[in-house]
Amino acid sequence: MKKYSLLLLGSAVLFLSSCLKDKEVNNRTYGMAGADEGKIVELADASGTHTGTFAFDFQDKALTVKAVEVRLTSNDLPDHDISVTLTLANSATLISDYNAANGSSLVTFPGSLYTIPSMSVTIPAGSRSAYLIINTNAINFDPSSTYALGFTIESVSDAAFLASGNFNTFITIFGAKNAYDGTYRLDFANYHPAGNPGYDGSTQEIEMHTISSNTCKMWWPLLGGYANPIIYGGGLSYFGNQEPGFTVLAGTNKVNVYNTNAAGVTYTTITAASGYDSRYVPAEKKYYVRYGYNYDPGPTLNPATTREWTDVMTYLGPR
């Protein structure tokens, strides 16, 4: 089994913004026809990132989602309905550009997973905004994927209103999460006959990523990959081809650990019957788990061959 070491380096984060923010934009002086009255149509962007995110519970439930807010910037409310048509024609490019700028891996939301009743949004007379609606059901999502749709203003029914040049695109992001998904503090110890015979451990921040309604996969941000950290030779490390998934069993809250990487070893979970009660405690939002491989029958830790972890994972908040 390959073992990899981590070199801990300081990192600098370069933060990019695609949003033009200058005095003229902020003051609604756009240098175009209609600017004196502020008759601009935009896709509302409270975050300043041209994106909005929806994280749904991974359950069988019909969802009606207000996916994009279409808004008028005019000082006076219109005395008639305004129809604004959006398009997905540029969606793939918007998503690709966003991934390149942010190091993300958004994928296009498959058309089989949603319906949009109408790509035209009607802002009623006397109102300033309305929403484009998407109907979906998160139970059909692949929880390991994060989906997105990129919207662009295509046309406005009233020629007196112009599409914003700065806020005419918007990416809506969709994902599914189960009740155990989130950021956790991991207090762990591990045993390795050569690299850590003293069963030493450490504390790391990890994430639990939904892969089914009751299973999460451990993501280690420091590594930037799926792994349960280990102490090896006195330092932090990990094993290749090992990506642990933690299943909370319905009715008992007992936990079963398995290796989601088919190319790797097969794990054995230690249960109360064999010396440790691997479980999830809802009231504490905590996992208590022991697992490993190369056990003697029982299963019993064999000092010559066994590799083992004891993990306590405490929920910190959503990821």
Residue, then its C-alpha position, 0 to 999 in steps of 0.5 A: m500500500k503506497k504511503y504519501s507524505l505531506l509538505l506543509l507550505g504557506s499559501a497565497v490566495l489570489f482573489l479574482s472578481s469578474c464584477l466591474k465596480d466603479k463609481e459610475v456603476n455604483n451610482r447607476t451612471y452607465g453612459m447609455a440611453g435610459a441612464d438618466e432614468g435608471k431604466i436598467v434590467e439586471l440579474a440581481d447579484a447581492s454577493g457580487t460574484h454573479t452566482g447564487t448557490f442552493a444546497f438541497d437536502f438529499q431527499d425525495k421532495a418536489l422543489t420549486v426554486k426561485a433560481v434567478e431574480v430579475r430586477l429593474t433599477s428604475n427609480d419609479l416603479p413601472d405602470h405596466d408589466i415588463s417581460v424579460t426573457l433569459t437564455l441558457a445559450n451561453s451557459a457552458t461558456l459561463i460555467s467553463d470561465y467560472n471554473a477556470a477563474n475559481g478552480s472549481s469543477l461545476v458541471t452543467f445541470p442535466g436537463s433530465l433533472y429539472t424543468i423551467p416553466s418559462m424562460s420569460v420572467t414577468i415583472p408586474a406593474g408596480s413591482r421591481s423584480a420577479y424570479l425565474i422558477i426551476n422545478t427539481n427533486a434533489i433525490n435524483f442528483d448525483p451527490s458527488s457533483t455540483y451542478a450549475l446553469g448560466f443565465t443571460i438576459e436575451s431580451v426585454s419587452d419594453a425598449a425603454f428598459l435596457a439590459s445591464g452591461n455589467f449584471n446581465t449574466f448569472i450562474t445558479i449552482f445546485g447541490a444535494k447534501n444529507a444530514y451528515d454533510g458538513t465541516y468537522r474537527l477530526d481528532f484521530a489516532n492511527y496504528h501502523p506497525a512501522g510508521n506509527p507503532g505508538y498509535d499517535g494522532s493529531t487534530q485536523e479539519i475535514e469535510m464530509h461530502t454527501i455520496s448518498s442519503n446516509t453516507c459521506k466521504m471524508w475530504w481532507p482540505l489540507l491534502g485537497g483529496y479524499a483520505n483519512p490522515i495518518i501519522y507516519g514517521g512523526g508527520l502527517s501523511y496518508f495512504g493512496n487508494q484509500e477514500p473512506g466512506f462512513t454510512v450511518l445505519a438507519g434505526t441504530n445510528k451505528v456506523n459502517v466504514y468502507n473504502t469507496n476506492a475500488a482499487g484499494v484495500t477492504y476495511t473492517t469496522i470495529t463494532a461494540a461486539s468486537g471492542y469499540d462502538s462505532r456510531y453517530v450521536p445525533a444529539e452531539k453531531k459526532y461520529y465515533v469510529r474505529y476501523g482498519y484492515n489486515y486484522d486477525p480473526g475477531p477482528t483483533l489488532n495484529p501488531a505485525t500487520t494491522r493498520e487502524w484508525t480511531d476517529v472522533m469527528t465533531y460537526l463545526g458547520p456547513r461547508 
